[in-house]
Amino acid sequence: MKGFKIFIAEDDIWYSEILRYHLELNPEYEVKTFDSGKKLIKALHEKPDVITLDYSLPDTNGKELLSFLKKESPNSQVIIVSGQEDISTAVSLLKDGAYDYLVKNEDTKDRIWNSILNIREKTNLKNELDQLKTEVQKKYDFSKSIKGNSPAIKKVFGLIEKAITNNITVSITGETGTGKEVVAKAIHYNSDRKKEPFIAINVTAIPSELIESELFGHERGAFTGAQTRRKGKFEEAEKGTIFLDEIGEMDPKMQSKLLRVLQEREVVRIGGNEVVKLRCRVVVATHRDLLEEVKKGNFRQDLYYRLLGLPIELPPLRARKEDVLILAKHFIEEFSKENEISSKKLSEKANQKLLSYSYPGNIRELKAMIELSTVLADGDEIDSVDINFPSSDPLADLTLEEKSLKEYNNVIINHFLNKYDNNVIEAAKALDIGKSTIYRLLKEQEN
């Protein structure tokens, strides 16, 4: 099936037909010939992938025609074919955007063939990367990747919308498992930097003696083992976004070096003198209260204010209970699709069980729990018995947050109702209270 267009601009009809015959040996190539620059220009609306251009066409100047082609058909790769071997002309044309410069001889047709193969390989790779970036962008469309309708998460949506319209530094805080990296990616892939790199680095995952080299890069011979020059993560994130996760764990000495880089918007590799200007956006995240760390002397105050930018605080899952079932259903569908199995539904008892838990591990814990329950469930429904809380005692984390007496009562009542499959009599016996008390407390929950 044809689909790759090649234009041959050559006034030597015999030579032109030889090239056409040779290239059409590949059935995927659609080849057209032109004996003048004017005829070639008229056909540019067909958007050729490759143009082989005789540098000495009778009706035009080869250098001027190349300049015109790069402007009017920028996605077309141009291979210059010339009867003259002139190094200075070849270098000039390559600088002007020609893909290759070939001298006419008996090997030219094979060299053109190889050049086109290289062009196709690079084109296919570019298309794959563009498709991958598009898929990633869709994946991190924050209205789709961050699920929920609670007031707490809607507030986060509003802050993300503000973040994607400018380049302000963003500081994301929240407990472990609340989705800080997901928010960072949502900001990047919905901003005007979405086609540039997103570089994520977890500060805690890198030994303190290597973190400077990892972030800022090094020159060859800068230290033992530095056998080649290496770009740092800030350089790799050029024009894109660098995401520094768990910034609150950074060593104080490294904090001062990071501050200088952020202030000057430039970096010098270890062992080098070259100043590299930075154009990346900075997004940081931590589970710590950085202001409290500043008060304790663990985090530099000047760095804190440099990083604060637009603060986004992610709520724990227990503060957005309205979203638990929305997230659970999403994780079921996602897991089922990835594993090519039929999606399952949550039973009413399963729903109640999920709502009775406080999720100290937040969204990450819920996701793991749902994936396991999807595997354990028989049939097309997930029941309460398929859902296993990590703790041997589901009430073990009851005191992780301050609650009113009424709220504690609600948690305990829901736990025992869930444990006894909503059998009020059995729950009342276990709690040593009357069933009328349970009914009263349940009614109060609704009000």
C-alpha positions as CSV (number, residue, x, y, z in Angstrom):
1,M,0.0,0.0,0.0
2,K,1.4,3.4,-1.1
3,G,1.6,6.2,1.4
4,F,5.1,7.6,1.4
5,K,5.4,10.4,-1.2
6,I,8.7,11.1,-3.0
7,F,9.1,13.9,-5.5
8,I,12.0,13.9,-7.9
9,A,13.0,17.3,-9.4
10,E,15.4,16.4,-12.2
11,D,15.7,17.9,-15.7
12,D,17.6,14.9,-17.1
13,I,14.6,12.8,-18.1
14,W,16.6,9.6,-18.5
15,Y,18.3,10.0,-15.0
16,S,14.9,10.9,-13.5
17,E,13.3,7.7,-14.8
18,I,16.1,5.6,-13.5
19,L,15.6,7.1,-10.0
20,R,11.8,6.6,-10.2
21,Y,12.2,2.9,-11.3
22,H,14.7,2.2,-8.5
23,L,12.6,3.8,-5.8
24,E,9.3,2.2,-6.9
25,L,10.9,-1.2,-6.1
26,N,9.4,-0.4,-2.7
27,P,5.6,-0.7,-3.2
28,E,5.0,1.7,-0.3
29,Y,6.7,4.6,-2.2
30,E,4.6,6.9,-4.3
31,V,7.0,8.6,-6.7
32,K,6.4,11.6,-9.0
33,T,8.9,13.3,-11.3
34,F,9.2,17.0,-12.3
35,D,11.6,18.5,-14.9
36,S,11.4,22.1,-13.5
37,G,11.3,24.0,-10.3
38,K,8.0,25.6,-11.2
39,K,6.2,22.3,-11.8
40,L,7.5,21.1,-8.5
41,I,6.3,24.1,-6.6
42,K,2.8,23.7,-8.1
43,A,2.6,20.2,-6.7
44,L,3.7,21.0,-3.1
45,H,0.0,21.0,-1.9
46,E,0.3,17.2,-2.1
47,K,2.7,17.4,0.9
48,P,5.6,15.1,-0.2
49,D,7.6,13.4,2.5
50,V,10.9,13.6,0.5
51,I,12.1,15.8,-2.4
52,T,15.2,14.9,-4.3
53,L,16.3,18.2,-5.8
54,D,18.7,18.6,-8.7
55,Y,20.8,21.6,-7.7
56,S,21.1,22.9,-11.3
57,L,17.5,23.0,-12.6
58,P,17.4,25.3,-15.6
59,D,14.6,27.6,-14.4
60,T,15.7,28.2,-10.8
61,N,18.6,28.7,-8.4
62,G,19.0,25.6,-6.2
63,K,19.8,27.5,-3.0
64,E,16.8,29.8,-3.4
65,L,14.5,26.9,-4.2
66,L,15.7,25.0,-1.1
67,S,14.9,28.1,1.0
68,F,11.5,28.3,-0.5
69,L,10.8,24.6,0.1
70,K,11.8,24.8,3.7
71,K,9.4,27.7,4.2
72,E,6.4,26.4,2.2
73,S,6.8,22.7,2.8
74,P,8.7,22.4,6.2
75,N,7.8,18.8,6.8
76,S,9.4,17.7,3.5
77,Q,13.0,16.4,3.8
78,V,15.1,17.7,0.9
79,I,18.0,15.7,-0.6
80,I,20.2,17.8,-2.9
81,V,21.6,16.0,-5.9
82,S,24.4,17.8,-7.8
83,G,26.8,17.2,-10.6
84,Q,29.5,19.2,-8.8
85,E,31.4,18.1,-5.7
86,D,31.8,21.4,-3.9
87,I,32.4,21.1,-0.2
88,S,31.6,24.7,0.7
89,T,28.3,24.6,-1.3
90,A,27.4,21.3,0.4
91,V,28.1,22.7,3.9
92,S,26.0,25.8,3.1
93,L,23.1,23.8,1.8
94,L,23.1,21.5,4.8
95,K,23.1,24.5,7.1
96,D,20.1,25.9,5.2
97,G,18.1,22.7,6.0
98,A,19.0,20.1,3.3
99,Y,18.8,16.6,4.8
100,D,21.7,15.3,2.6
101,Y,23.9,16.4,-0.3
102,L,24.8,13.8,-2.9
103,V,27.1,14.0,-6.0
104,K,25.8,12.3,-9.1
105,N,27.6,9.1,-9.9
106,E,26.8,5.4,-10.4
107,D,26.2,5.0,-6.6
108,T,23.8,7.9,-6.2
109,K,20.6,5.9,-6.6
110,D,21.7,3.6,-3.8
111,R,22.7,6.5,-1.6
112,I,19.3,8.1,-2.1
113,W,17.7,4.9,-1.2
114,N,19.6,4.7,2.1
115,S,18.9,8.4,2.9
116,I,15.2,7.8,2.4
117,L,15.3,4.8,4.7
118,N,17.0,6.9,7.3
119,I,14.3,9.6,6.9
120,R,11.5,7.1,7.2
121,E,13.0,5.6,10.3
122,K,13.3,9.1,11.9
123,T,9.8,10.1,10.8
124,N,8.3,6.9,12.2
125,L,10.2,7.5,15.5
126,K,8.9,11.1,15.6
127,N,5.4,10.0,14.9
128,E,5.6,7.4,17.7
129,L,6.9,10.0,20.2
130,D,4.2,12.5,19.2
131,Q,1.6,9.8,19.6
132,L,3.0,8.8,23.0
133,K,3.0,12.4,24.1
134,T,-0.6,12.8,23.0
135,E,-1.6,9.6,24.9
136,V,0.3,10.8,28.0
137,Q,-1.4,14.2,27.7
138,K,-4.8,12.6,27.5
139,K,-4.0,10.3,30.5
140,Y,-3.1,13.3,32.6
141,D,-6.1,15.4,31.6
142,F,-6.7,16.4,35.2
143,S,-10.5,16.3,34.7
144,K,-10.1,12.6,33.9
145,S,-7.0,11.5,35.8
146,I,-8.0,13.1,39.1
147,K,-11.4,11.7,40.1
148,G,-13.9,13.2,42.5
149,N,-16.8,15.6,43.1
150,S,-16.1,16.5,46.7
151,P,-15.7,20.2,47.6
152,A,-12.1,19.5,48.7
153,I,-11.1,18.1,45.3
154,K,-12.9,20.7,43.4
155,K,-10.8,23.3,45.2
156,V,-7.7,21.4,43.9
157,F,-9.2,21.5,40.4
158,G,-9.4,25.3,40.6
159,L,-5.8,25.6,41.7
160,I,-4.6,23.3,38.9
161,E,-6.5,25.5,36.3
162,K,-4.6,28.5,37.7
163,A,-1.3,26.7,37.6
164,I,-1.6,25.7,33.9
165,T,-2.1,29.2,32.6
166,N,1.3,30.5,33.8
167,N,4.8,29.4,34.8
168,I,4.8,30.1,38.5
169,T,6.6,27.6,40.7
170,V,4.1,25.1,42.3
171,S,4.4,23.6,45.7
172,I,2.2,20.5,46.3
173,T,1.7,19.3,49.9
174,G,-0.2,16.3,51.2
175,E,0.0,13.0,53.0
176,T,1.7,10.1,51.4
177,G,-0.5,8.5,48.8
178,T,-2.7,11.5,48.0
179,G,-1.5,11.8,44.4
180,K,1.1,14.6,44.4
181,E,2.9,13.3,41.3
182,V,-0.4,12.9,39.4
183,V,-1.2,16.5,40.1
184,A,2.3,17.6,39.0
185,K,1.9,15.7,35.7
186,A,-1.6,17.1,35.2
187,I,-0.1,20.6,35.5
188,H,2.7,19.8,33.0
189,Y,0.6,18.0,30.4
190,N,-2.1,20.6,30.4
191,S,0.2,23.6,30.1
192,D,2.0,25.0,27.1
193,R,5.0,22.9,28.0
194,K,3.2,19.6,27.4
195,K,5.4,18.7,24.4
196,E,8.6,19.2,26.4
197,P,10.2,16.8,29.0
198,F,8.6,16.1,32.4
199,I,11.5,15.1,34.6
200,A,10.6,13.6,38.0
201,I,13.2,13.0,40.8
202,N,12.6,11.8,44.3
203,V,15.0,13.5,46.6
204,T,14.9,10.6,49.1
205,A,15.8,8.0,46.5
206,I,19.3,9.4,45.8
207,P,22.2,9.3,48.2
208,S,23.2,12.7,49.5
209,E,26.7,12.5,48.0
210,L,25.2,12.0,44.5
211,I,22.2,14.4,44.6
212,E,24.3,17.4,43.3
213,S,25.6,15.5,40.3
214,E,22.1,14.1,39.6
215,L,20.5,17.5,39.6
216,F,23.2,19.7,38.1
217,G,25.3,17.3,36.1
218,H,29.1,16.8,35.9
219,E,32.0,17.1,33.5
220,R,34.3,14.2,32.6
221,G,36.9,13.6,35.4
222,A,35.0,15.8,37.9
223,F,35.3,12.9,40.4
224,T,36.2,9.2,40.5
225,G,33.9,7.3,38.2
226,A,32.9,10.4,36.1
227,Q,34.1,8.9,32.8
228,T,31.9,11.1,30.6
229,R,30.1,14.4,30.8
230,R,26.6,14.1,32.1
231,K,23.7,16.5,32.0
232,G,21.8,17.0,35.2
233,K,18.0,16.7,35.6
234,F,17.6,20.5,35.4
235,E,19.2,20.5,32.0
236,E,17.2,17.4,30.9
237,A,14.0,19.3,31.7
238,E,14.9,22.1,29.3
239,K,11.7,24.1,28.4
240,G,9.7,21.4,30.3
241,T,9.1,20.7,33.9
242,I,11.3,19.4,36.7
243,F,9.4,17.8,39.6
244,L,11.3,17.5,42.9
245,D,9.4,15.1,45.1
246,E,9.9,15.0,48.9
247,I,11.8,18.3,48.8
248,G,11.5,18.5,52.6
249,E,14.0,15.7,52.9
250,M,16.8,17.6,51.1
251,D,20.1,18.0,53.0
252,P,20.7,21.5,54.3
253,K,24.0,21.9,52.3
254,M,22.2,20.9,49.1
255,Q,19.3,23.4,50.0
256,S,21.7,26.3,49.7
257,K,23.0,25.1,46.3
258,L,19.4,24.6,45.0
259,L,18.6,28.1,46.2
260,R,21.4,29.6,44.2
261,V,20.3,27.8,41.1
262,L,16.7,28.9,41.4
263,Q,17.7,32.5,42.1
264,E,20.2,32.7,39.2
265,R,18.2,30.5,36.8
266,E,21.4,28.9,35.8
267,V,23.6,25.9,36.7
268,V,27.2,25.0,36.4
269,R,28.1,21.2,36.1
270,I,30.4,19.8,38.8
271,G,34.0,20.2,37.6
272,G,33.1,22.6,34.9
273,N,32.9,26.4,34.2
274,E,30.2,26.5,31.5
275,V,27.1,28.4,32.7
276,V,23.9,26.7,31.5
277,K,20.8,28.9,31.5
278,L,17.7,27.2,32.8
279,R,14.2,27.5,31.2
280,C,12.4,24.8,32.9
281,R,9.4,25.1,35.3
282,V,9.8,23.9,38.9
283,V,7.2,21.9,40.7
284,V,8.0,20.5,44.2
285,A,6.1,18.2,46.6
286,T,6.4,17.1,50.2
287,H,4.4,15.3,52.8
288,R,5.9,17.6,55.5
289,D,4.7,21.0,56.7
290,L,7.6,23.0,55.3
291,L,6.8,26.1,57.4
292,E,7.0,24.0,60.5
293,E,10.3,22.6,59.3
294,V,11.6,26.2,58.8
295,K,10.7,26.9,62.4
296,K,12.6,23.8,63.6
297,G,15.6,24.9,61.6
298,N,15.5,21.9,59.2
299,F,14.6,23.9,56.1
300,R,16.0,27.2,54.8
301,Q,13.5,30.0,55.1
302,D,14.7,31.8,51.9
303,L,14.4,28.5,50.0
304,Y,10.9,28.0,51.4
305,Y,9.7,31.3,50.1
306,R,11.5,30.7,46.7
307,L,9.6,27.4,46.3
308,L,6.2,28.4,47.8
309,G,4.9,29.9,44.5
310,L,1.4,28.6,44.1
311,P,0.7,26.2,47.0
312,I,-1.7,23.2,46.4
313,E,-2.6,21.2,49.4
314,L,-4.1,17.8,48.6
315,P,-6.7,16.6,51.1
316,P,-6.4,13.1,52.6
317,L,-9.0,10.6,51.4
318,R,-10.7,10.6,54.8
319,A,-11.5,14.3,54.1
320,R,-13.2,13.5,50.8
321,K,-15.3,10.5,51.6
322,E,-17.7,11.4,48.8
323,D,-15.0,10.4,46.4
324,V,-14.2,7.0,47.7
325,L,-16.8,5.1,45.6
326,I,-16.0,7.2,42.5
327,L,-12.3,6.3,42.9
328,A,-13.1,2.7,43.6
329,K,-15.2,2.3,40.5
330,H,-12.5,4.0,38.4
331,F,-9.7,1.7,39.8
332,I,-11.9,-1.4,39.0
333,E,-12.4,-0.2,35.4
334,E,-8.7,0.7,35.0
335,F,-7.4,-2.6,36.5
336,S,-9.9,-4.6,34.4
337,K,-8.9,-2.9,31.2
338,E,-5.2,-3.3,31.9
339,N,-5.6,-7.0,32.6
340,E,-8.2,-7.6,29.8
341,I,-10.8,-9.0,32.2
342,S,-14.5,-8.2,32.5
343,S,-15.2,-5.2,34.8
344,K,-16.9,-6.0,38.1
345,K,-19.5,-4.1,40.2
346,L,-19.4,-3.3,43.9
347,S,-22.2,-4.8,46.0
348,E,-24.0,-2.5,48.4
349,K,-22.3,-4.2,51.3
350,A,-18.9,-3.6,49.6
351,N,-19.8,0.0,49.2
352,Q,-20.6,0.3,52.9
353,K,-17.4,-1.4,53.9
354,L,-15.3,0.9,51.7
355,L,-17.0,3.9,53.3
356,S,-16.4,2.7,56.8
357,Y,-12.6,2.9,56.5
358,S,-10.4,5.9,57.1
359,Y,-7.6,5.1,54.6
360,P,-4.3,6.1,56.3
361,G,-2.5,5.3,53.1
362,N,-5.0,7.5,51.1
363,I,-5.6,6.9,47.4
364,R,-2.7,4.6,47.0
365,E,-4.1,2.3,49.7
366,L,-7.5,2.3,48.1
367,K,-6.1,1.5,44.7
368,A,-4.2,-1.5,46.1
369,M,-7.2,-2.7,48.0
370,I,-9.5,-2.5,45.0
371,E,-7.1,-4.3,42.7
372,L,-6.8,-7.1,45.2
373,S,-10.5,-7.3,45.7
374,T,-11.0,-7.5,41.9
375,V,-8.8,-10.5,41.8
376,L,-10.4,-12.2,44.8
377,A,-14.0,-11.7,43.7
378,D,-15.8,-14.6,42.1
379,G,-18.3,-13.7,39.4
380,D,-19.0,-10.2,38.2
381,E,-19.6,-8.6,41.7
382,I,-17.2,-7.6,44.4
383,D,-18.7,-8.3,47.8
384,S,-17.6,-7.1,51.3
385,V,-15.8,-10.4,52.0
386,D,-13.5,-9.6,49.0
387,I,-12.3,-6.4,50.5
388,N,-9.5,-6.7,53.0
389,F,-8.3,-3.9,55.1
390,P,-4.5,-4.0,55.7
391,S,-4.8,-3.7,59.4
392,S,-5.8,-6.8,61.4
393,D,-8.0,-4.4,63.4
394,P,-9.9,-2.0,61.1
395,L,-10.4,0.4,64.1
396,A,-6.7,0.6,64.8
397,D,-6.3,3.9,63.1
398,L,-9.4,5.4,64.8
399,T,-7.4,8.0,66.7
400,L,-5.3,9.2,63.8
401,E,-7.5,12.3,63.6
402,E,-9.5,14.3,66.1
403,K,-13.3,13.7,66.0
404,S,-16.3,14.6,68.0
405,L,-17.9,11.9,70.1
406,K,-20.7,11.7,67.6
407,E,-18.3,11.1,64.8
408,Y,-16.5,8.4,66.8
409,N,-19.8,6.7,67.5
410,N,-20.6,6.7,63.7
411,V,-17.3,5.1,62.9
412,I,-17.8,2.4,65.5
413,I,-21.4,1.7,64.6
414,N,-20.6,1.5,60.8
415,H,-17.6,-0.8,61.6
416,F,-19.7,-3.4,63.5
417,L,-22.6,-3.2,61.1
418,N,-20.2,-3.9,58.3
419,K,-18.6,-6.7,60.3
420,Y,-22.0,-8.4,60.8
421,D,-23.3,-7.8,57.3
422,N,-25.7,-5.1,58.5
423,N,-27.3,-7.5,61.0
424,V,-28.4,-4.9,63.6
425,I,-29.2,-7.5,66.3
426,E,-25.7,-9.1,66.1
427,A,-24.0,-5.6,66.0
428,A,-26.0,-4.6,69.1
429,K,-25.0,-7.7,71.0
430,A,-21.3,-7.1,70.1
431,L,-21.5,-3.5,71.4
432,D,-23.7,-4.5,74.3
433,I,-26.3,-1.9,73.5
434,G,-29.9,-2.0,72.4
435,K,-30.8,-2.2,68.7
436,S,-32.9,0.9,69.1
437,T,-29.8,2.8,70.0
438,I,-28.2,1.7,66.7
439,Y,-31.3,2.7,64.8
440,R,-31.2,6.1,66.5
441,L,-27.5,6.7,65.8
442,L,-28.0,5.7,62.1
443,K,-30.9,8.1,61.8
444,E,-28.7,10.9,63.3
445,Q,-26.1,10.1,60.6
446,E,-28.6,10.9,57.9
447,N,-29.5,14.3,59.5
